[in-house]
Amino acid sequence: MPKPPTDLRRILADNVRRLRGELGLSQEAFAAEAGLHRTYIGAIERAERNVSLDNIARLAKALRVEPSVLLV
């Protein structure tokens, strides 16, 4: 049975989903922009993945925000 997401994982998930939507990007287009796989983006947005700092930086760059914005 998977563990429930931590609050920080949920915050990251909600921010990525919201900012991606504001840019009008599909998960597939966003994944390509970030250099990540579309299924990985989906798992992030469902708070199923514990994202590394390197990937937070990649997500932030693709979303055109500072990495800290994704965690608040």
CYANA upper distance limits for C-alpha pairs under 8 A (distance plus 0.5 A):
  5 PRO  CA      9 ARG  CA      6.42
  5 PRO  CA     10 ARG  CA      6.80
  5 PRO  CA     47 ALA  CA      6.32
  5 PRO  CA     48 GLU  CA      7.10
  6 THR  CA     10 ARG  CA      6.81
  7 ASP  CA     11 ILE  CA      6.68
  8 LEU  CA     12 LEU  CA      6.65
  8 LEU  CA     71 LEU  CA      7.21
  9 ARG  CA     13 ALA  CA      6.57
  9 ARG  CA     47 ALA  CA      5.87
  9 ARG  CA     48 GLU  CA      8.42
  9 ARG  CA     49 ARG  CA      8.17
  9 ARG  CA     50 ASN  CA      7.40
 10 ARG  CA     14 ASP  CA      6.62
 10 ARG  CA     46 ARG  CA      8.26
 10 ARG  CA     47 ALA  CA      5.84
 11 ILE  CA     15 ASN  CA      6.62
 11 ILE  CA     70 LEU  CA      7.92
 11 ILE  CA     71 LEU  CA      6.66
 11 ILE  CA     72 VAL  CA      7.28
 12 LEU  CA     16 VAL  CA      6.56
 12 LEU  CA     44 ILE  CA      8.32
 12 LEU  CA     45 GLU  CA      8.24
 12 LEU  CA     47 ALA  CA      8.10
 12 LEU  CA     70 LEU  CA      5.85
 12 LEU  CA     71 LEU  CA      5.92
 12 LEU  CA     72 VAL  CA      8.30
 13 ALA  CA     17 ARG  CA      6.67
 13 ALA  CA     44 ILE  CA      6.14
 13 ALA  CA     45 GLU  CA      4.71
 13 ALA  CA     46 ARG  CA      6.71
 13 ALA  CA     47 ALA  CA      5.85
 14 ASP  CA     18 ARG  CA      6.55
 14 ASP  CA     45 GLU  CA      7.07
 15 ASN  CA     19 LEU  CA      6.45
 15 ASN  CA     70 LEU  CA      6.09
 15 ASN  CA     71 LEU  CA      8.18
 16 VAL  CA     20 ARG  CA      6.38
 16 VAL  CA     45 GLU  CA      7.10
 16 VAL  CA     59 LEU  CA      8.24
 16 VAL  CA     63 LEU  CA      8.43
 16 VAL  CA     70 LEU  CA      7.21
 17 ARG  CA     21 GLY  CA      6.62
 17 ARG  CA     45 GLU  CA      6.40
 18 ARG  CA     22 GLU  CA      6.71
 19 LEU  CA     23 LEU  CA      6.85
 19 LEU  CA     63 LEU  CA      7.08
 20 ARG  CA     24 GLY  CA      6.83
 20 ARG  CA     25 LEU  CA      6.09
 20 ARG  CA     26 SER  CA      7.98
 20 ARG  CA     27 GLN  CA      8.36
 20 ARG  CA     30 PHE  CA      7.59
 20 ARG  CA     63 LEU  CA      7.08
 21 GLY  CA     25 LEU  CA      6.53
 21 GLY  CA     26 SER  CA      8.14
 23 LEU  CA     63 LEU  CA      8.13
 25 LEU  CA     29 ALA  CA      6.28
 25 LEU  CA     30 PHE  CA      6.18
 26 SER  CA     30 PHE  CA      6.51
 27 GLN  CA     31 ALA  CA      6.40
 27 GLN  CA     38 ARG  CA      6.40
 27 GLN  CA     41 ILE  CA      7.06
 27 GLN  CA     42 GLY  CA      7.54
 28 GLU  CA     32 ALA  CA      6.79
 28 GLU  CA     37 HIS  CA      8.31
 28 GLU  CA     38 ARG  CA      5.65
 29 ALA  CA     33 GLU  CA      6.75
 30 PHE  CA     34 ALA  CA      6.65
 30 PHE  CA     38 ARG  CA      8.40
 30 PHE  CA     62 ALA  CA      7.56
 31 ALA  CA     35 GLY  CA      6.34
 31 ALA  CA     36 LEU  CA      5.39
 31 ALA  CA     37 HIS  CA      6.06
 31 ALA  CA     38 ARG  CA      5.68
 31 ALA  CA     41 ILE  CA      6.89
 32 ALA  CA     36 LEU  CA      6.73
 32 ALA  CA     37 HIS  CA      7.77
 32 ALA  CA     38 ARG  CA      8.26
 33 GLU  CA     62 ALA  CA      6.19
 34 ALA  CA     58 ARG  CA      5.99
 34 ALA  CA     59 LEU  CA      6.21
 34 ALA  CA     61 LYS  CA      7.82
 34 ALA  CA     62 ALA  CA      5.65
 35 GLY  CA     58 ARG  CA      8.07
 36 LEU  CA     40 TYR  CA      7.40
 36 LEU  CA     41 ILE  CA      7.76
 37 HIS  CA     41 ILE  CA      7.04
 38 ARG  CA     42 GLY  CA      6.84
 39 THR  CA     43 ALA  CA      6.73
 40 TYR  CA     44 ILE  CA      6.71
 40 TYR  CA     49 ARG  CA      8.35
 41 ILE  CA     45 GLU  CA      6.70
 42 GLY  CA     46 ARG  CA      6.77
 43 ALA  CA     47 ALA  CA      6.72
 43 ALA  CA     48 GLU  CA      5.59
 43 ALA  CA     49 ARG  CA      6.32
 44 ILE  CA     48 GLU  CA      6.32
 44 ILE  CA     49 ARG  CA      5.74
 44 ILE  CA     50 ASN  CA      8.27
 44 ILE  CA     51 VAL  CA      7.88
 51 VAL  CA     55 ASN  CA      6.79
 51 VAL  CA     56 ILE  CA      7.07
 52 SER  CA     56 ILE  CA      6.77
 53 LEU  CA     57 ALA  CA      6.78
 54 ASP  CA     58 ARG  CA      6.93
 55 ASN  CA     59 LEU  CA      6.56
 56 ILE  CA     60 ALA  CA      6.58
 56 ILE  CA     67 PRO  CA      6.78
 56 ILE  CA     70 LEU  CA      8.33
 57 ALA  CA     61 LYS  CA      6.64
 57 ALA  CA     66 GLU  CA      8.45
 57 ALA  CA     67 PRO  CA      6.10
 58 ARG  CA     62 ALA  CA      6.77
 59 LEU  CA     63 LEU  CA      6.65
 59 LEU  CA     67 PRO  CA      8.32
 60 ALA  CA     64 ARG  CA      6.41
 60 ALA  CA     65 VAL  CA      5.68
 60 ALA  CA     66 GLU  CA      6.31
 60 ALA  CA     67 PRO  CA      5.54
 60 ALA  CA     69 VAL  CA      8.49
 60 ALA  CA     70 LEU  CA      7.60
 61 LYS  CA     65 VAL  CA      6.72
 61 LYS  CA     66 GLU  CA      7.77
 61 LYS  CA     67 PRO  CA      8.25
 65 VAL  CA     69 VAL  CA      7.04
 66 GLU  CA     70 LEU  CA      8.11
 67 PRO  CA     71 LEU  CA      7.87
 68 SER  CA     72 VAL  CA      7.33
